Amino acid sequence: MKNYMESTDEAMNAESHWSASIKLILGCLFVWFIVSYGFGIILVDQLNTISIGGYQLGFWFAQQGSIYTFVVLIFFYAWRMNRIDHEHGVNEE
Amino acid sequence: MDLTLLTYIVVGFTFTLYIGIAFWSRAGSTGEFYIAGGGVHPIANGMATGADWMSAASFISMAGLIAFLGYGGSVYLMGWTGGYVLLAMLLAPYLRKYGKFTVPEFIGDRYYSKTARMVAVVCLIFISFTYVAGQMRGVGIVFSRFLEVDITTGLIVGMGVVFVYAVLGGMKGITYTQVAQYVVLIIAYTIPAIFISMQLTGQILPQVGLGSMLSDGSGHLLDRLNTVVTDLGFSAYTDGNKSTIDIFMITMALMIGTAGLPHVIVRFFTVPKVRDARSSAGWALVFIALLYTVAPAVGAMARYNLTTTIQHGAVGQAESNIVYEQRPEWFQRWEQTGLLKFTDKNGDGRIQYYNDANPAMAAKAAEFGWKGSELHVDRDIMVLANPEIAGLPDWVIALVAAGAIAAALSTAAGLLLVISSAISHDVFKGALTPDMSEKQELMVGRSAAAVAILIAGYLGYNPPGFVAQVVAFAFGLAAASLFPAILMGIFSKTVTREGAIVGMLTGLVFTFGYILYFKGIFITPMAKNVPENWLFGISPEGIGTVGAVLNFAVTYVVSKATAAPPKEVQDLVEHIRVPSGASRAHVH
């Protein structure tokens, strides 16, 4: 454990790393919420008036689209988060 | 070759494989027993998480649930996948950085309290045992249906196999067995789905087939399905019959419940680095999505096949209903198991299957001379009978049996391991006998796993009447108790011991009480489980969301009123928020 009193720079760096992390997480969770609760549940009837192939769009989001989005979202988060770690010099090794 | 013999060979081969893997990767230390030594590759861990997560219920029952609920089944699809987003971003990387062995251990350290740790142990054991009972039952059922032995024998064989690789192998053994089990179960699930999709729509990918034209040119699958089922008085497949608020709340409870399930969280303790925990959650969801995006196609196609087999022409014309004596072979086979049951109520020798609870349909049916729906369909048949409905060769049927057993065993093993870890590491090492050596702790862990298997086996053999209902219980409790406590432990430095304990207990008692009130576990329900009686129209399945909100609120208020956490706890929180710096694993 480092002594945080010794380096206020480091403490400030940790703080900006944390706020960058929070921003990224909130952004991702916004998308997470919109595709599932927004498109798949709340707006499902409106979106169902649009058809893509044999799928009604709201139904597609609820049973397919939200899941694909979740997968992409996690990998995007992992990639961005690794960059944020590097930018703040708090990555592993 | 005889189907039963073939099934024995396929299942026997997979069992040999699992035991072989467990022997090769057996645990030699507590680190290996609890977290596989922390050296699992993120992709391997993703696969293991997939098998750990997808239970007998996911494999056998989910597609059938969706088949009958249609759009309403979306709660399971979104709920049981969206939780991984929360896990990946809010919990897994930080708990990996924390780097110890169990979930209650984190709660104990973060909330500087043995009481908090024990409350977490109680939540964990309750959640995990309710779950594991269902798995053992699943093993027994699969054995009895496919291998024609009685449920007890099936159960004992299943317990024996889990015993060998969980007790001997610990987390390390379980991890690599789960990788093998994932491969078995995903092949077993997708092959019949691909064939059925090809037959119905000409599309190889079931995910595409679900949105395609039927091969006979009669229209899009989902449109035709809507017509076919509404003609029989059922609600349209792509519309739900649950209220929006209830769908919302159930999905949320399943998502945060997923993220709060200890046997899932602990899988992310096993990867080497923080960055691996992040990507591994992505891989886990890739492997889970392979099954979860196929399941809605299986559900819709099976419903279509079943309905049009029975009602193959316009509703109301006598010759449109199948003659019982001419029913297909798979129909006869599944009648023997009781999953399909026909009673000729109007004595015309034909099968009428429709929604007789719908008054308008019932009136119409009376004009046709129908005297009630004559077929009882168990939802599990949608997956189990799939290969036969599609006319696939016997080896595919044998593979489905092996896949269902793999799904049940892998989840059971993961659950049994977190139970035994909580007993040996949190209860014994953490509280009762802190002085014991590593070797002794490993011994206690193995004994606890053995005892847990016996209890799980008993629960599977003699299931308390509520097993079918406990899924709501496990998720609701995980959502209302563990998830908020872990989340706030990471994202707030000011949440106090008192706040967390009171919060967890509030969430637990409220959710437990609400489910008890309507479902009556051990006691008779105190009120009828109907929407008119529910709080804000939220069903017991979705009440965990409200429990979680209460937990957050109570924790916040109590924390404001109590003394701030000590400096070392605040430092711990800062330490786990950044990936760099030595992991604290093994520093005891």
Chai-1 contact restraints between the chains, C-beta under 6 A:
chainA,res_idxA,chainB,res_idxB,connection_type,confidence,min_distance_angstrom,max_distance_angstrom,comment,restraint_id
A,A14,B,V578,contact,1.0,0.0,6.0,A-B,restraint_1
A,W18,B,R577,contact,1.0,0.0,6.0,A-B,restraint_2
A,I25,B,M89,contact,1.0,0.0,6.0,A-B,restraint_3
A,W32,B,V85,contact,1.0,0.0,6.0,A-B,restraint_4
A,S36,B,M78,contact,1.0,0.0,6.0,A-B,restraint_5
A,S36,B,G82,contact,1.0,0.0,6.0,A-B,restraint_6
A,G40,B,M78,contact,1.0,0.0,6.0,A-B,restraint_7
A,I41,B,I247,contact,1.0,0.0,6.0,A-B,restraint_8
A,I41,B,F248,contact,1.0,0.0,6.0,A-B,restraint_9
A,G53,B,G211,contact,1.0,0.0,6.0,A-B,restraint_10
A,G54,B,G211,contact,1.0,0.0,6.0,A-B,restraint_11
A,G54,B,S212,contact,1.0,0.0,6.0,A-B,restraint_12
A,G54,B,H220,contact,1.0,0.0,6.0,A-B,restraint_13
A,G54,B,L221,contact,1.0,0.0,6.0,A-B,restraint_14
A,G54,B,L222,contact,1.0,0.0,6.0,A-B,restraint_15
A,Y55,B,G211,contact,1.0,0.0,6.0,A-B,restraint_16
A,Q56,B,T238,contact,1.0,0.0,6.0,A-B,restraint_17
A,F59,B,Y71,contact,1.0,0.0,6.0,A-B,restraint_18
A,F59,B,T238,contact,1.0,0.0,6.0,A-B,restraint_19
A,A62,B,S74,contact,1.0,0.0,6.0,A-B,restraint_20
A,Q63,B,S74,contact,1.0,0.0,6.0,A-B,restraint_21
A,Q63,B,L77,contact,1.0,0.0,6.0,A-B,restraint_22
A,Q63,B,P296,contact,1.0,0.0,6.0,A-B,restraint_23
A,Q64,B,T293,contact,1.0,0.0,6.0,A-B,restraint_24
A,S66,B,M78,contact,1.0,0.0,6.0,A-B,restraint_25
A,I67,B,T81,contact,1.0,0.0,6.0,A-B,restraint_26
A,I67,B,A289,contact,1.0,0.0,6.0,A-B,restraint_27
A,I67,B,Y292,contact,1.0,0.0,6.0,A-B,restraint_28
A,I67,B,T293,contact,1.0,0.0,6.0,A-B,restraint_29
A,F70,B,T81,contact,1.0,0.0,6.0,A-B,restraint_30
A,F70,B,G82,contact,1.0,0.0,6.0,A-B,restraint_31
A,F70,B,V85,contact,1.0,0.0,6.0,A-B,restraint_32
A,F70,B,L285,contact,1.0,0.0,6.0,A-B,restraint_33
A,V71,B,L285,contact,1.0,0.0,6.0,A-B,restraint_34
A,V71,B,V286,contact,1.0,0.0,6.0,A-B,restraint_35
A,V71,B,A289,contact,1.0,0.0,6.0,A-B,restraint_36
A,L73,B,V85,contact,1.0,0.0,6.0,A-B,restraint_37
A,I74,B,A88,contact,1.0,0.0,6.0,A-B,restraint_38
A,I74,B,A281,contact,1.0,0.0,6.0,A-B,restraint_39
A,I74,B,G282,contact,1.0,0.0,6.0,A-B,restraint_40
A,I74,B,L285,contact,1.0,0.0,6.0,A-B,restraint_41
A,F75,B,G282,contact,1.0,0.0,6.0,A-B,restraint_42
A,Y77,B,M89,contact,1.0,0.0,6.0,A-B,restraint_43
A,A78,B,R278,contact,1.0,0.0,6.0,A-B,restraint_44
A,A78,B,S279,contact,1.0,0.0,6.0,A-B,restraint_45
A,A78,B,G282,contact,1.0,0.0,6.0,A-B,restraint_46
A,N82,B,R275,contact,1.0,0.0,6.0,A-B,restraint_47
A,D85,B,P579,contact,1.0,0.0,6.0,A-B,restraint_48
A,V90,B,V578,contact,1.0,0.0,6.0,A-B,restraint_49
A,V90,B,S580,contact,1.0,0.0,6.0,A-B,restraint_50
A,N91,B,P579,contact,1.0,0.0,6.0,A-B,restraint_51
A,E92,B,K273,contact,1.0,0.0,6.0,A-B,restraint_52
A,E92,B,P579,contact,1.0,0.0,6.0,A-B,restraint_53
